[in-house]
Amino acid sequence: MDKGSRIYVAGHRGLVGSAIVRNLKSKGYSNIITRTHAELDLLDQAAVSEFFDKEKPEYVFLAAAHVGGIGANSTYPADFIYQNMMIGFNIVEASRKNNVKKLMNLGSTCIYPKMAPQPIQEESLLTGPLEPTNDAYALAKISVIKLCTAYNKQYGTDYLSVMPTNLYGIGDNYELFGSHVLPALIRKFHEAKASEKDEVELWGDGSPLREFLFSDDLAEAVVYLMENCHAADLRTPTGDFVNVGSGKELTIKELAETVRTIVYEDVPGRKCEIHWDTSKPNGTPRKLCDITRLLKLGWKPKTELKDGIKISYQDFLNSDARM
């Protein structure tokens, strides 16, 4: 990409998209194209096609998605599969029709089987049943990966896909029902501190192992791949994609205790207890990315989890989410 290349970032207001925009601007890219949902409905194929015809982006970051935690995924599976497939298919097809030079598709490691061997390699895709609590979202993401791979094969396009692990960071969604585990923990512990509650209730038993990646690290990775790699460099027997993660894991219990420590840092000697509601689902027991291929491509993460959580908590304090 040249510094003046026309670059479209779909989903620029989200956690991932906003991090990509920050990263591009920091590197001197000056021709970044964005649209809000009010300005462009990505579910509307005709509107997306018209937008591409008019703007003619040369490079595309597909970071737009309908996302949420276990509760939202379990309650609204139709929304998750339909909206994510339509967003992905509309943008990929419009990119093909308008000769986009390179596209970066943002997926998720939830695409892998629930009981995939750990750490999870890219070759594990479609080798077993998915986690039932988010299989609709996973199927949509798998479909877009396969679409990009098929276009590369049939049309000679250069569409890359990355599978990020659990993300957190600046501009996250802190709404308790719709958010992912880490921002939800930040909000729960902050509200407990503010109201001087003695206890916080969390889902499951705290035993699942999870990996987390700071959103600005992901942005650095995808911009690096767009600048230095092609779809063929990411090719595996299951598709043209690569895992992006930290390569480190901890239990949800350890995560909760870490978040609690950071939130209560300014009130030493006071903290609330954690009650685990074991009637609620744990989700996948373990989900750790194998990032060997990513490391060989020349990129590695740099933000330690505690440092990233501190930045995220400060962002939460500065946001409207705590109101």
N, C-alpha and C positions, 0 to 999 in steps of 0.2 A: 504494500500500500504506500502511495505517496502522501505527503502531508496535506495535499490539496484534494485527495481523492474524495468522491462523494460516498459517504458512509452512512447507511441507515441503521439505527439501533432501535429495533422493535422492543417495546417494553421498557423505555428509558426511565420511567418513574419507579420501577420495581427495584428490589434489592440488588439483583444482578445487573439489570440494564443501567441503573444509575452509577454503579461501580465501573462499568465498561465506559460510560461517557466520561467519568472523572479520569480514568486511565488514558483514554484517547486524547483528551484535552491536555493532560500533563505531558504527553509526548509530542505535542505540537500539531495534532490533527485539527484542521480548522474548518472542515466542511462536513459537519455532522448533522444528519437529518433526523428529526424526531417528530412524532405526532402523538397527541394524547388520545385517549379512547373516544372523547367527544369529537375530535377532529377526524379520526379514522377508526372505524369498527373492523377489527381484524377478522371477525366472523363473517363479514360481508365480502364474498369473493369478488363481486363486481367493483366494490369500492377499493379493495386492495389492488386489483388489476389496474384501475384507473390511476391510483396513486403511483404505482411503479411506472406506468406509461408516461406520466408527467414528470416525475422526479428523476428517473433513470439512475438509481443508485448503482455504484460500481461494486461495493462491498456491503454485505448484510450481516448483522449480528441478530440472530433470532432468540431474543431473551424474553419475549412476551409469553405469558402462561397464566393459566388459572390454577392457583396453588393453595394449599392448606394443610393442616395437620391431620392426625388420625380421625378426629371427630368429624371434620368437614368432609374428608374423603369417604368415610363410612356412610354419612348422611346423604350426600349429593353425588353419587357415583356417575349418574347420567351427565351432569354438568361437567364433571372432570374429564370424561372420555370424549364427549362431543366437542366441547369448547377447545380443548388442547389439540385434538386432531384437526379441527377446522382452521385454527390459527396457523398451525404448522404447514398444513397442505396448501393453504392459500398463499402463504409467503414463499414457500419453496417453488410452487408452480409459477407465480408471478416473477420470481427471480430467473427462472429458466427462460420464460418468454422474453424477458428484457435483457438477456445476456449478462447477468451479474457475474463478475469475474470470480468471486469467491464468497461463500456463505458459511457462517459459523452457527450451527444449531446447538442450543443448550438443552441437554436432557437431564437425567437424574439417575443415580445409582439404584433407585427403586425399580428399575427395569429388570434387575437380576432376580433369579429364583430365591424364594424365602430361605431355602436351606442350601444355597450355593456354597461350595467349598471356600474357606477363608484363608488369606485375603482374596477378594473376588477379582478374578481376571476377566478381561473382555470376552474371552471365549466361553464364559459361563452363560451368556445370553441365550434364552430359550431352551435351557437344558433341564428345566423343572418348573413346578407350580410357583406362581407369584404370591407375595404376601396379600391375603384377602382384603385387608383393610385399605389398601391403596392400589388394587389391581387395575381399576379403571384408568387412573392417571398413568400407571406404568404402561398399559397397553397403548395409550395414546402416544406416549413418548417413544415406545418401540416402533410404532408405525412411522413416525417422522424420521427416525434413524434409518429405517429400511427404505423409506422414500428417497432420502438423500443418497443412500448407497445405490439404489436402483437408477437414479438419475445420472450419477457418476458413471455407471456402467453403460447405460443406454445412450446418453446424450454427451458424455465426455465432460460433464460439469466438474467443478472443484468445490464440493460441499462437504465440510468437515463437521463432525459432531463430537461434543465432549460430554462426559457423564460426571457431573460434580457430586461429591458427597454432600452431607448435610451442611447447609450454609447458614451463616449469620453475619451481621454487620450493620453498617450505617444505612439507615432508612428501612429497617426491617419492619415486619408486620407484628405488632404487639397485641393484637386483638385476641383474647384468650381462646375463643372457639376456632378461629380460622388460622391461627399462627402455628409455627413449628415449635418443637420442644424448647429450644434455648431462649428465644425471645419470650415465650410464655413463662418460663421460669423467672426471667428478669422482671417481668411485670408482677408476677405473683409475690415474689419476695419483696419487691419495692412496696407494693400495696400493703403487705403484712407489716413492714417496717413503719410505713406512714400511719397506719391505724393501730399500731402497737398490738397486733394480734400475736397470740402465743403459738399458733400452728398454721402450717400450710398443707393442703391436701394435694397430692400428686397421683397421677394414674399409674397403675401397674405395681410392680414390686421393686423397681429400680435396678433390676439385674441386666437388662439388655445392654450390649456394648455398642457404642456409637462413635463415629468419627466426625469431626467438624472442621470446616475450612472457612476462614475469613473471606468475606465476599470480595474485598479488594485484592486478595491473593488470586481468587478465581479470575477476576478481570485481567490481572497481569498475565495469567496463563493463557487465556483465550486470545488476547491481543498478540502475545508472543507467538502463538501457533499460527495466527493469521499472517503475521509478518514473515514467518520463517518456514512454514510447513505447507504441505498439500494433502489432499485427501488420500493419495496413495501412500503417504508416510504413516497414516493412521490405520491402514487397511489390516483387517483381521478376517478370518473365515466367516465371522458373524456380522461384519459391517465395517464402515469407515469411521471409526470413533475411538476415543481413548478416555480412560478414567482420569479424573482430576480430584485429588484429595490431599490430606495432610500426611497420610500414612501412619497416623497415631490414633489410638482409640482409648475410651474410658467408659465405665458404666454410667447409666443415667443417674444412679445414686451419687457417684463421684462428681458428676456434672452439677447436680443440684446443690451439693455441698460447696462446690467451688463458686457457683453463682451466689449462694447465700453469703459466703465469706466476703465477696466483693461488694455486694449490696450493703452489708452491715459494717463495712470497713470504717465508716465515720461514726459508728456508735459502738465502740468496743465494750464487751461485756454483755451485750444484749443480742439475742438471736431467737428465732422461732424454731419450733420443732417441726419435723417433716412426718406427716402421716401418709402412708402408702395405701391407696385404695386398690386392693388386689382383685376387686370385682371388675375392674376396668382392664382393657387389653394392654399387653406389653408391646405388641408389634413384633417385627422380626427380631429374633434373639441376638443376632450379631450381624453387623454390616460394615466391613472394612475393605476399602479399595486396595487393590494391588496397583501401585503407581509406577511400577518398574518401567513400563514403556514410556510414560511421560518423562521420567528422569533421564532416560536415554535420548529423548528428543531435546534435552538441554534446559529443562525448567524444573524448579523445585520451590515449594512453599517457604515463606519466611516468617509469618506471624504466629507466635506462640498463643495457645488458647487463652491463657489468663490475660495476656495483653489485649487480645481481641475482644474478650468479654468486657474488660474495663472500658475500651473505646465504645463498645456497643451500649453499655449502661449509661455512659455520659451522653451518647446520642439519644437514648430513651429519655433522659432527664431534660434534654433540650427540645424534645418533640411534643406534639399535641397528644401523644398516646397516653401520657400519664395524667392528663386532665380528667 
